[in-house]
Amino acid sequence: MAARKKPESDEPESRSPRRPRRRWFGLLIKWMLVLGLWSALAVGAVVAYLAYDLPDVSGINNFNRRPSLTFVAADGQTIATYGDQFAGAIELNQMSPWLPKAVLATEDRRFYDHYGVDVIGLGRATLANLRARRVVQGGSTITQQLAKNVFLTPERSYKRKVQEVLLAFWLEHRFTKNQILTIYLNRVYLGAGTFGVEAASRRYFDKPARTLTPYEAATIAGLLKAPSRYAPSADPERSKARTAEVLDNLVEAGYMKPEEAAAAGRQPLRVANAAQAGRGARYFTDWLADAVPGFVGYVDRDLIVVTTLDAKLQRFAEAEIVRALQRDGAKANASQAALIALSTDGAVRAMIGGRDYADSQFNRAASAYRQPGSTFKPFVFLAGIEAGMRPDERIADGPVTIGDWTPRNFDSTLKGEITMREALARSVNTATVRVAQRVGIDRVTSTASRLGIVSGMRRDFSTALGSSEVSLYELTAAFAPFANGGNGVLPYAIEEIRDNQGNVLYRRVGSGQGRVVARPALVAMTDMMQSVIREGTGRAASLDRPVAGKTGTSQEYRDAWFVGFTADLVAGVWIGNDDGEPMERVTGGSLPARIWRAFMADAHRGVPIHPLPGEKQPGDSFNFDSLLSGLTRGGSTPAAAPAPRGLLPNDPNNRPSYFNNDR
């Protein structure tokens, strides 16, 4: 019997392939789990590495910063601050309640609802940035900002961002929300060198943070976005616009009613001016900042430096320098100017180191060394007077040759014989060299050193015409003995240095060097230097009171000077170009003398008129022969005192080498 065939299966032919699909599906799940596990391990390893590489967080309460130097004028006005200002930590309940509200409304409205990272806020910021196609909102919470500001560097990297998140979680675990907000408000940078809301409140509004108005609180909160950009002291209009945004935020966050915000916006904002003396005072404070350690040693705490600067005179000086160069600088081809004013005992009352501090911080009053030209001549004539010469003594104004050097007069004319007085008043070079020849160049240089010229001087007769470079600072100080009765001065600019606890670390004591010019010689020199103003090259410097001084113009009009004095103030002015380019026939008796006169007129407004200490008074009946009888030809002079170095920067690299043969 034949075998029966097995009937074909009725099941669909597709049934058997399902097993491989199930097998592949199971494998996919398996490998996804494996991949997820390894990814988790990898992420965990990365996080562990980044966590291991986190900075030390144990010192969160230690605030390391640069000690601040606060410079104040003689009347107590703050003129500049260096370093980091910190006015101490304060609690939330010691601040104006509007301050934390304004910060939360602007920086992190969900601060009390998240755990260091605000996912909702981050998503909202991302959408806003995508719509605007630029960054218009940030997603960092206050906790993240605190982590970044305290522990991390400003670099932009994925590593730093992850570490920022990890630190934010750690802060949220370690501190309460109020503690985090308190630390943040006490550590955040708010511009102008200030750290923390208390320092910012005192810097911008001269008041403690607890007394801030809603508008002032909003102004400070607005600084968090860009402290330098929105500082009310730097850009009032931009600050005002930013403050309006913060007030709107307060309304949106429910902290303030619209009418309250409108009322706050109408309140006038009075910003404390930390630079009453003008921007040009930074030349002065920069000069002093480097000198402070020499008075108190290593600076390891906040210091207050009480200076001799007169804020009013400083403003007068800055305004006149700017006005004169704007008016005459271009046509005179003069790009820079400097001015310094001293009290007759050597206190620096005003210092302008250049046309614009923002453009150039080089201090031309203290650190530039230029040839003074004829402003050096008073030391030559003083040496002659002390050697027995007389103001009315006649000197030959004729050709003179020393070796291969033949000095010439400014106007190239020769007058035959002229008096000493006329020689100084008209700044006659040939006669000046003859005076130097008579007394010897060593006596000329020692006389200049005795009065305060501390820079090295050439030991040849060109020095008599001002060929040796000096600074305006030392030259002006060297004229002070003529203004104060013959006493040498040690120029100074610091009265006192104390720390922020009130402990006095330095206080100036003592006076000057004593007499360096004898009374008879002082009277003679005063008479001769007054002649410069009355009928000589300095007529443009005349005032409504007794004045005396000397002009100076270097060869090819590279430098122009005027240094003069009243019984109350000594001032010097320099005009020129940093690269030594000649000016357009600018002499010391022109632009510098006019600047000097304008500044001194402002400075003496309301000041009683006083005679010069060496001035002949009406009714005096004496002649110089009898007055100077004690100063015999070749006789003794006051003992040379140590040169007044004061705070004089003396860097020979600053000195140009071009020769000066001036008026």
C-alpha positions as CSV (number, residue, x, y, z in Angstrom):
1,M,0.0,0.0,0.0
2,A,1.5,3.2,-1.0
3,A,2.4,5.7,1.8
4,R,0.1,8.7,2.2
5,K,1.6,12.1,1.6
6,K,1.6,14.4,4.5
7,P,-0.9,17.1,3.8
8,E,0.6,20.5,3.3
9,S,0.2,22.8,6.2
10,D,-2.7,25.2,6.3
11,E,-0.6,27.9,8.3
12,P,0.6,30.9,6.4
13,E,4.1,30.7,5.1
14,S,5.1,33.9,6.9
15,R,4.9,32.4,10.3
16,S,8.4,31.0,10.4
17,P,10.2,34.4,9.7
18,R,8.7,36.0,12.8
19,R,11.2,34.2,15.1
20,P,14.2,36.1,13.6
21,R,12.4,39.5,14.0
22,R,11.7,38.7,17.7
23,R,15.3,37.7,18.1
24,W,16.5,41.0,16.5
25,F,14.1,43.0,18.5
26,G,15.4,41.4,21.7
27,L,19.0,42.0,20.6
28,L,18.2,45.7,19.9
29,I,16.7,46.1,23.4
30,K,19.7,44.3,24.9
31,W,22.3,46.4,23.1
32,M,20.3,49.6,23.9
33,L,20.5,48.6,27.6
34,V,24.2,47.9,27.3
35,L,24.8,51.2,25.4
36,G,22.7,53.1,28.0
37,L,24.6,51.5,30.8
38,W,28.0,52.3,29.3
39,S,26.8,55.8,28.4
40,A,25.7,56.3,32.0
41,L,29.1,54.9,33.2
42,A,30.9,57.3,30.8
43,V,28.8,60.3,31.9
44,G,29.3,59.3,35.5
45,A,33.0,59.1,34.9
46,V,33.1,62.5,33.3
47,V,31.0,64.0,36.1
48,A,33.2,62.3,38.6
49,Y,36.3,63.7,36.9
50,L,34.9,67.2,36.7
51,A,33.7,66.9,40.3
52,Y,37.2,65.8,41.4
53,D,38.6,68.7,39.5
54,L,36.3,71.2,41.2
55,P,38.0,74.1,43.0
56,D,38.3,74.1,46.8
57,V,34.9,75.2,48.1
58,S,35.8,75.4,51.8
59,G,36.8,79.1,51.5
60,I,33.5,80.5,50.3
61,N,33.4,82.9,53.2
62,N,37.0,84.1,52.5
63,F,37.0,87.1,50.2
64,N,40.3,87.5,48.6
65,R,40.7,90.9,46.8
66,R,43.1,93.6,46.1
67,P,43.3,96.2,48.9
68,S,41.9,99.5,47.9
69,L,43.6,102.9,47.8
70,T,41.2,105.8,48.2
71,F,42.7,109.2,47.5
72,V,41.0,112.3,48.9
73,A,41.7,115.9,48.3
74,A,42.7,118.3,51.0
75,D,39.0,119.1,51.7
76,G,38.1,115.4,52.0
77,Q,36.6,115.0,48.6
78,T,37.3,111.6,47.1
79,I,39.3,112.0,43.9
80,A,40.1,108.4,42.9
81,T,40.0,104.9,44.1
82,Y,42.3,102.0,43.1
83,G,41.9,98.3,43.8
84,D,38.8,96.5,45.0
85,Q,36.4,98.3,47.3
86,F,34.5,96.2,49.9
87,A,32.4,97.9,52.6
88,G,31.8,94.7,54.5
89,A,29.1,92.0,54.4
90,I,25.5,92.8,55.4
91,E,22.5,90.6,56.0
92,L,19.3,90.7,53.9
93,N,17.4,92.5,56.7
94,Q,20.1,95.2,56.7
95,M,19.5,96.1,53.1
96,S,16.7,98.1,51.6
97,P,13.9,95.5,50.9
98,W,13.8,96.8,47.3
99,L,17.3,95.6,46.6
100,P,16.9,91.8,46.8
101,K,13.4,92.2,45.1
102,A,14.9,94.1,42.2
103,V,17.7,91.5,41.9
104,L,15.3,88.6,42.0
105,A,12.9,90.2,39.5
106,T,15.7,90.9,37.1
107,E,18.0,87.9,37.5
108,D,16.1,84.9,38.8
109,R,12.4,85.1,39.5
110,R,12.1,81.4,40.3
111,F,15.0,81.5,42.7
112,Y,13.0,80.1,45.6
113,D,11.5,77.3,43.4
114,H,14.5,75.6,41.8
115,Y,17.4,73.6,43.1
116,G,20.2,75.6,41.6
117,V,19.4,75.1,37.9
118,D,16.2,76.4,36.6
119,V,15.1,74.1,33.7
120,I,12.0,76.1,33.0
121,G,13.9,79.4,33.0
122,L,16.6,77.9,30.8
123,G,14.0,76.7,28.3
124,R,12.3,80.1,28.3
125,A,15.6,81.9,27.7
126,T,16.5,79.5,24.9
127,L,13.2,80.1,23.1
128,A,13.6,83.9,23.5
129,N,17.1,83.8,22.1
130,L,16.1,81.6,19.1
131,R,13.3,84.0,18.3
132,A,15.6,87.0,18.5
133,R,18.4,85.2,16.7
134,R,20.7,86.6,19.4
135,V,21.3,86.2,23.1
136,V,18.6,88.4,24.8
137,Q,18.1,86.3,27.9
138,G,20.4,84.3,30.1
139,G,19.5,81.0,31.8
140,S,21.9,81.1,34.7
141,T,20.4,81.2,38.1
142,I,21.7,83.3,41.0
143,T,23.1,80.2,42.5
144,Q,25.0,79.5,39.2
145,Q,26.2,83.1,39.0
146,L,27.5,82.8,42.6
147,A,29.3,79.5,41.8
148,K,30.9,81.2,38.7
149,N,31.9,84.4,40.4
150,V,33.3,82.8,43.5
151,F,34.9,79.6,42.3
152,L,35.4,79.6,38.6
153,T,37.4,81.5,35.9
154,P,35.6,83.6,33.2
155,E,36.6,81.1,30.5
156,R,33.7,79.8,28.3
157,S,33.9,76.0,28.0
158,Y,31.7,73.0,28.4
159,K,33.9,71.9,31.3
160,R,33.4,75.1,33.2
161,K,29.6,75.1,32.5
162,V,29.3,71.6,33.9
163,Q,31.3,72.5,36.9
164,E,29.1,75.6,37.4
165,V,26.0,73.3,37.5
166,L,27.7,70.9,40.0
167,L,28.8,73.8,42.2
168,A,25.2,75.2,42.1
169,F,23.9,71.8,43.3
170,W,26.5,71.8,46.1
171,L,25.6,75.4,47.2
172,E,21.9,74.5,47.2
173,H,22.6,71.5,49.4
174,R,25.0,73.4,51.7
175,F,23.2,76.7,52.2
176,T,19.6,78.0,52.5
177,K,18.2,80.1,49.8
178,N,18.5,83.3,51.9
179,Q,22.1,82.5,52.7
180,I,22.9,82.0,49.0
181,L,21.2,85.3,48.1
182,T,23.1,87.1,50.9
183,I,26.4,85.7,49.9
184,Y,25.7,86.7,46.3
185,L,24.7,90.3,47.1
186,N,27.8,90.7,49.2
187,R,30.3,89.3,46.7
188,V,29.0,90.4,43.2
189,Y,31.0,92.9,41.3
190,L,29.1,96.1,40.6
191,G,31.5,98.4,38.8
192,A,33.9,101.2,39.7
193,G,36.0,98.7,41.7
194,T,33.1,97.9,44.1
195,F,32.2,94.4,45.4
196,G,28.9,93.9,47.1
197,V,25.8,96.1,47.4
198,E,27.1,98.0,50.4
199,A,30.2,99.2,48.7
200,A,28.2,100.0,45.5
201,S,25.6,101.9,47.5
202,R,28.3,104.1,49.1
203,R,30.2,104.5,45.9
204,Y,27.3,105.6,43.7
205,F,24.9,107.2,46.2
206,D,27.1,107.9,49.2
207,K,24.7,106.1,51.6
208,P,24.4,102.7,53.2
209,A,22.4,100.0,51.4
210,R,19.7,100.0,54.0
211,T,18.6,103.5,53.0
212,L,18.4,103.0,49.2
213,T,15.2,104.2,47.5
214,P,13.3,101.9,45.1
215,Y,14.9,103.7,42.2
216,E,18.4,103.5,43.6
217,A,17.9,99.8,44.4
218,A,16.8,99.2,40.8
219,T,19.8,101.1,39.5
220,I,22.2,98.8,41.4
221,A,20.3,95.7,40.3
222,G,20.6,96.9,36.7
223,L,24.4,96.9,37.1
224,L,24.5,93.1,37.2
225,K,24.1,92.8,33.5
226,A,27.1,95.0,32.6
227,P,28.6,97.0,35.5
228,S,30.8,99.3,33.5
229,R,28.2,99.9,30.8
230,Y,25.3,100.8,33.1
231,A,27.2,102.6,35.9
232,P,25.3,105.9,36.7
233,S,28.6,107.6,37.2
234,A,29.9,106.6,33.7
235,D,26.8,106.9,31.5
236,P,23.7,108.5,33.2
237,E,21.4,108.1,30.3
238,R,22.2,104.4,29.7
239,S,21.9,103.8,33.4
240,K,18.5,105.5,33.4
241,A,17.2,103.3,30.6
242,R,18.4,100.2,32.3
243,T,16.9,101.2,35.6
244,A,13.5,101.6,33.8
245,E,13.8,98.0,32.7
246,V,14.4,96.8,36.2
247,L,11.4,98.8,37.5
248,D,9.3,97.1,34.8
249,N,10.6,93.7,36.0
250,L,9.5,94.5,39.5
251,V,6.0,95.2,38.3
252,E,6.0,92.0,36.2
253,A,7.2,89.9,39.1
254,G,4.5,91.3,41.3
255,Y,6.8,93.1,43.7
256,M,5.6,96.6,42.8
257,K,2.5,98.2,41.5
258,P,2.6,100.1,38.2
259,E,1.9,103.4,39.9
260,E,4.7,102.8,42.4
261,A,7.2,102.1,39.6
262,A,6.0,105.3,37.8
263,A,6.5,107.4,40.9
264,A,9.9,105.8,41.5
265,G,11.0,106.7,38.0
266,R,10.1,110.3,38.5
267,Q,12.4,110.7,41.5
268,P,15.7,112.6,40.8
269,L,18.8,110.5,41.0
270,R,21.7,112.0,42.9
271,V,24.9,110.2,42.1
272,A,27.9,110.7,44.3
273,N,30.7,112.2,42.3
274,A,33.9,110.3,43.0
275,A,36.0,112.7,40.9
276,Q,35.2,116.2,42.0
277,A,38.7,117.2,41.0
278,G,38.2,116.2,37.3
279,R,39.5,113.4,35.2
280,G,42.9,115.0,35.0
281,A,43.4,114.3,38.7
282,R,44.2,110.7,37.7
283,Y,47.6,111.9,36.6
284,F,48.2,113.0,40.2
285,T,46.8,109.9,41.8
286,D,48.6,107.5,39.4
287,W,51.8,109.2,40.4
288,L,51.0,108.8,44.1
289,A,49.7,105.2,43.9
290,D,53.2,103.8,43.1
291,A,54.7,105.9,46.0
292,V,52.3,104.7,48.8
293,P,54.3,101.5,49.7
294,G,57.3,103.7,50.2
295,F,55.5,105.5,53.1
296,V,53.8,102.5,54.7
297,G,55.4,99.4,53.4
298,Y,53.5,96.4,51.8
299,V,49.9,97.3,51.3
300,D,47.8,94.5,52.8
301,R,44.6,96.4,53.7
302,D,42.4,99.2,52.5
303,L,44.0,102.6,52.8
304,I,42.8,106.2,52.7
305,V,45.4,108.6,51.4
306,V,44.9,112.3,52.3
307,T,46.6,114.4,49.7
308,T,47.4,118.1,49.4
309,L,45.4,118.5,46.1
310,D,43.0,121.4,46.0
311,A,40.0,120.1,44.0
312,K,38.9,123.6,43.0
313,L,42.4,124.5,41.6
314,Q,42.6,121.1,39.9
315,R,39.4,121.8,38.0
316,F,40.6,125.3,37.1
317,A,43.9,123.9,35.8
318,E,42.2,121.1,33.7
319,A,39.7,123.5,32.2
320,E,42.3,126.0,31.2
321,I,44.6,123.4,29.6
322,V,41.8,121.9,27.6
323,R,40.5,125.4,26.6
324,A,43.9,126.7,25.5
325,L,44.7,123.6,23.4
326,Q,41.3,123.5,21.8
327,R,41.6,127.2,20.9
328,D,45.3,127.4,19.9
329,G,46.8,123.9,19.8
330,A,46.2,123.2,16.1
331,K,47.5,126.5,14.8
332,A,50.4,126.4,17.2
333,N,51.2,122.7,16.3
334,A,51.1,122.0,20.0
335,S,49.5,118.7,21.0
336,Q,50.3,118.5,24.7
337,A,50.5,120.6,27.8
338,A,51.2,120.2,31.5
339,L,50.7,122.3,34.6
340,I,51.6,122.1,38.2
341,A,50.8,124.4,41.1
342,L,52.4,124.3,44.6
343,S,51.8,126.2,47.8
344,T,54.9,128.2,48.8
345,D,55.9,125.5,51.2
346,G,55.9,122.8,48.4
347,A,52.5,121.2,48.7
348,V,51.1,120.1,45.4
349,R,47.8,121.8,44.8
350,A,47.1,121.0,41.2
351,M,48.7,118.7,38.6
352,I,47.8,118.2,35.0
353,G,50.0,115.7,33.2
354,G,48.6,116.0,29.7
355,R,45.8,117.1,27.4
356,D,43.5,114.1,28.0
357,Y,44.1,111.3,30.5
358,A,41.8,109.0,28.5
359,D,44.1,109.3,25.5
360,S,47.4,109.1,27.3
361,Q,48.3,108.4,30.9
362,F,51.9,109.5,30.7
363,N,52.4,112.3,33.2
364,R,54.3,115.1,31.5
365,A,54.3,117.2,34.7
366,A,56.2,114.7,36.8
367,S,57.8,112.1,34.5
368,A,58.8,114.0,31.3
369,Y,62.2,115.5,31.2
370,R,62.7,118.3,28.7
371,Q,65.2,121.2,28.3
372,P,63.9,124.2,30.2
373,G,65.6,126.8,28.2
374,S,65.6,130.3,29.8
375,T,63.5,129.2,32.8
376,F,66.8,127.9,34.1
377,K,68.4,131.4,34.0
378,P,67.2,132.6,37.4
379,F,69.7,130.1,39.0
380,V,72.5,131.6,36.9
381,F,71.7,135.1,37.9
382,L,71.2,134.1,41.6
383,A,74.7,132.6,41.4
384,G,75.9,135.9,40.0
385,I,74.2,138.0,42.7
386,E,75.6,135.7,45.5
387,A,79.0,136.2,44.0
388,G,78.7,140.0,44.4
389,M,77.1,141.2,41.1
390,R,74.3,143.8,41.2
391,P,71.0,144.0,39.3
392,D,72.1,147.3,37.7
393,E,75.6,146.1,36.9
394,R,76.3,146.3,33.2
395,I,77.2,143.3,31.1
396,A,78.4,143.1,27.6
397,D,75.9,141.8,25.1
398,G,78.2,140.9,22.3
399,P,79.5,137.9,20.5
400,V,80.8,135.1,22.8
401,T,82.5,131.9,21.9
402,I,83.4,129.0,24.2
403,G,85.4,126.3,22.3
404,D,83.4,125.6,19.2
405,W,80.1,126.8,20.7
406,T,78.8,130.3,19.9
407,P,75.5,131.1,21.6
408,R,73.2,133.6,20.0
409,N,70.3,135.7,21.2
410,F,66.8,134.7,20.4
411,D,66.3,137.8,18.1
412,S,69.8,137.6,16.8
413,T,70.5,141.2,17.8
414,L,73.3,142.6,20.1
415,K,72.7,145.6,22.3
416,G,76.2,146.4,23.5
417,E,76.0,146.7,27.2
418,I,72.9,146.0,29.3
419,T,72.2,145.6,33.0
420,M,71.7,142.3,34.8
421,R,68.1,143.1,35.3
422,E,67.6,143.8,31.6
423,A,69.5,140.7,30.6
424,L,67.1,138.5,32.6
425,A,64.0,140.4,31.7
426,R,64.7,140.2,28.0
427,S,66.3,136.7,28.3
428,V,69.6,137.7,26.6
429,N,71.7,134.6,26.0
430,T,75.1,136.2,25.5
431,A,74.9,138.2,28.7
432,T,73.7,135.1,30.6
433,V,76.7,133.1,29.5
434,R,79.0,135.9,30.5
435,V,77.5,135.8,34.0
436,A,78.0,132.0,34.1
437,Q,81.6,132.5,33.0
438,R,82.2,135.0,35.7
439,V,81.0,132.8,38.6
440,G,81.9,129.4,37.0
441,I,79.6,126.7,35.8
442,D,80.1,124.6,39.0
443,R,78.7,127.5,41.1
444,V,75.7,127.7,38.7
445,T,74.9,124.0,39.0
446,S,75.4,123.9,42.8
447,T,73.0,126.9,43.1
448,A,70.4,125.2,41.1
449,S,70.8,122.0,43.1
450,R,70.5,123.9,46.4
451,L,67.1,125.3,45.3
452,G,65.8,122.0,44.1
453,I,67.0,120.9,40.7
454,V,67.7,117.2,41.3
455,S,68.3,115.9,37.8
456,G,71.8,115.6,36.5
457,M,73.2,118.8,34.9
458,R,75.8,119.1,32.2
459,R,79.1,120.6,33.4
460,D,79.4,123.0,30.5
461,F,78.2,126.5,29.8
462,S,75.3,125.4,27.7
463,T,73.6,124.5,31.0
464,A,73.3,128.2,31.7
465,L,70.9,128.4,28.8
466,G,68.9,125.4,29.9
467,S,70.4,122.5,28.0
468,S,70.1,120.0,30.9
469,E,66.7,118.2,31.0
470,V,64.4,118.7,34.0
471,S,60.8,117.9,34.9
472,L,58.2,120.6,35.3
473,Y,57.7,119.3,38.8
474,E,61.2,119.9,40.0
475,L,61.6,123.1,38.1
476,T,58.5,124.6,39.6
477,A,59.5,123.4,43.1
478,A,62.9,125.1,42.6
479,F,61.2,128.5,42.2
480,A,59.4,128.1,45.6
481,P,62.3,129.7,47.6
482,F,61.8,132.9,45.6
483,A,58.1,132.9,46.6
484,N,58.4,132.0,50.3
485,G,61.2,134.2,51.6
486,G,64.2,132.1,50.6
487,N,63.5,128.8,52.3
488,G,64.1,125.5,50.5
489,V,61.2,123.2,50.1
490,L,60.8,119.4,50.0
491,P,57.8,119.2,47.7
492,Y,55.1,116.8,49.0
493,A,51.7,115.6,48.0
494,I,50.6,113.3,50.9
495,E,49.5,114.6,54.3
496,E,48.3,111.4,55.9
497,I,47.7,107.7,55.3
498,R,45.3,105.7,57.4
499,D,43.5,102.4,57.1
500,N,39.8,102.0,57.0
501,Q,39.7,101.5,60.7
502,G,41.1,104.9,61.3
503,N,44.6,103.9,62.3
504,V,47.1,106.5,61.1
505,L,50.0,104.7,59.4
506,Y,51.8,107.9,58.2
507,R,51.4,111.6,58.9
508,R,53.6,114.3,57.5
509,V,55.7,116.2,60.0
510,G,58.5,118.7,59.7
511,S,59.0,121.4,57.2
512,G,61.5,122.3,54.5
513,Q,65.3,122.7,54.3
514,G,65.6,126.1,56.0
515,R,67.1,129.1,54.3
516,V,68.7,128.5,50.9
517,V,68.6,132.1,49.6
518,A,69.9,135.0,51.8
519,R,67.6,137.9,52.2
520,P,69.7,140.4,50.1
521,A,69.9,138.0,47.2
522,L,66.2,137.3,47.5
523,V,65.3,141.0,47.2
524,A,67.6,141.4,44.2
525,M,66.2,138.3,42.4
526,T,62.6,139.3,43.1
527,D,63.2,142.7,41.6
528,M,64.8,141.1,38.5
529,M,62.1,138.5,38.0
530,Q,59.4,141.1,38.4
531,S,61.0,142.9,35.5
532,V,60.4,139.8,33.4
533,I,56.6,140.5,33.9
534,R,56.8,144.3,33.9
535,E,58.8,144.9,30.8
536,G,60.3,141.7,29.6
537,T,59.3,138.4,27.9
538,G,56.6,137.6,30.4
539,R,54.3,140.5,30.1
540,A,51.4,138.2,29.1
541,A,51.5,136.7,32.6
542,S,50.7,140.0,34.5
543,L,47.9,139.8,37.2
544,D,46.1,142.2,39.5
545,R,48.8,141.5,42.2
546,P,52.6,141.3,42.5
547,V,53.9,138.4,40.4
548,A,57.4,137.3,39.2
549,G,58.6,134.6,36.9
550,K,60.5,133.5,33.9
551,T,59.8,132.4,30.4
552,G,61.6,129.7,28.5
553,T,61.6,128.5,24.8
554,S,63.9,125.7,23.6
555,Q,65.7,125.5,20.3
556,E,63.4,125.3,17.2
557,Y,60.4,125.9,19.5
558,R,60.3,122.4,20.7
559,D,59.3,123.4,24.2
560,A,57.7,126.5,25.7
561,W,57.7,127.1,29.5
562,F,56.5,129.7,32.0
563,V,57.2,129.4,35.7
564,G,56.0,132.1,38.1
565,F,54.7,132.9,41.5
566,T,52.7,135.1,43.7
567,A,53.0,135.3,47.5
568,D,50.5,132.4,47.7
569,L,51.2,130.0,44.9
570,V,53.9,128.8,42.6
571,A,52.9,127.4,39.2
572,G,54.6,126.1,36.1
573,V,53.3,125.5,32.6
574,W,54.9,123.5,29.7
575,I,53.7,123.2,26.1
576,G,55.1,121.0,23.4
577,N,54.8,117.7,21.6
578,D,55.7,114.3,22.9
579,D,58.0,113.5,20.0
580,G,59.8,116.8,20.1
581,E,58.3,118.1,16.9
582,P,58.8,121.9,16.7
583,M,55.8,124.1,17.3
584,E,54.8,127.1,15.2
585,R,56.9,129.8,16.9
586,V,55.4,129.2,20.4
587,T,57.5,130.9,23.0
588,G,57.2,130.8,26.8
589,G,55.9,134.3,26.7
590,S,53.0,133.4,24.5
591,L,50.7,130.4,25.1
592,P,52.3,129.1,28.4
593,A,52.2,132.6,29.9
594,R,48.6,133.1,28.9
595,I,47.6,129.7,30.4
596,W,49.5,130.5,33.5
597,R,47.8,133.9,33.8
598,A,44.3,132.4,33.3
599,F,44.8,129.7,35.8
600,M,46.3,132.0,38.4
601,A,43.6,134.5,38.0
602,D,41.0,131.8,38.8
603,A,43.1,130.5,41.6
604,H,43.4,133.9,43.3
605,R,39.9,135.0,42.9
606,G,38.8,136.3,46.3
607,V,42.3,135.9,47.8
608,P,43.7,139.1,49.4
609,I,46.6,140.7,47.6
610,H,49.9,140.1,49.3
611,P,53.3,141.5,48.5
612,L,56.1,139.1,47.5
613,P,58.4,138.3,50.4
614,G,61.4,139.7,48.5
615,E,59.6,142.7,47.0
616,K,60.7,146.3,47.6
617,Q,57.9,148.1,49.4
618,P,56.8,151.7,48.6
619,G,58.8,154.0,50.7
620,D,61.8,151.7,51.0
621,S,64.9,153.8,50.6
622,F,67.9,151.6,49.9
623,N,70.1,150.7,46.9
624,F,71.3,147.3,46.1
625,D,74.9,148.1,46.7
626,S,74.2,148.7,50.4
627,L,71.7,145.8,50.6
628,L,74.1,143.4,49.0
629,S,77.1,144.5,51.0
630,G,77.1,141.2,52.9
631,L,77.4,139.3,49.7
632,T,80.9,140.1,48.6
633,R,82.3,139.0,45.3
634,G,83.1,135.4,45.8
635,G,81.7,135.5,49.3
636,S,79.8,132.9,51.2
637,T,76.3,131.7,50.3
638,P,73.7,129.7,52.4
639,A,74.8,126.2,53.0
640,A,73.6,123.7,50.4
641,A,70.8,121.6,51.8
642,P,69.9,118.1,50.5
643,A,68.0,118.4,47.2
644,P,64.2,118.1,47.5
645,R,63.6,114.8,45.9
646,G,60.1,114.4,47.3
647,L,58.1,112.0,45.0
648,L,60.1,112.8,41.9
649,P,60.1,110.0,39.3
650,N,63.6,110.1,37.8
651,D,63.7,107.7,34.9
652,P,66.5,108.7,32.5
653,N,64.7,106.8,29.7
654,N,62.0,109.5,29.6
655,R,64.5,112.2,28.7
656,P,64.8,113.4,25.2
657,S,68.4,114.3,24.1
658,Y,67.8,117.2,21.7
659,F,69.8,120.4,22.4
660,N,68.2,123.6,23.7
661,N,69.4,127.1,23.1
662,D,66.4,129.2,23.9
663,R,64.9,132.4,25.1
